[in-house]
């Protein structure tokens, strides 16, 4: 619902305050998303029902369960997946750049075809009117 406050993300892994001299202070401030102002957990009340639902969903996910049973460090795995996604994204952009000339030519051909079909439609409508 729209009355729920935004989900907050921990300031650092484990929710620890990196501003604390040892980096192990209690969870205090976090940003809801990149560019959002910090959220003070000590003065704002949050509804964590969505988080509980997400945890339940992940607990039932076969891939996550297998990873946890094997002792996979999910943070490291997430970083690896993010790196792979970055490479795949760059490959897609590179392919698009290489094929952009062909995409432009295909677009032009489609426009030309649309114009021809438009003229044929007008001609057939005129013919239908003459029969009519």
Secondary structure, DSSP 8 states (H G I E B T S, - for coil): -TTS------SSGGG-BTTSTTS-B---EEESSTTS-EEETTT-----HHHHHHHHHHHH-HHHHHHHHHT--HHHHHHHHHHHHHHHHHHHHHHHHHHHHHHHHHHHHHHHHHHHHHHHHHHHHHHHHHH-
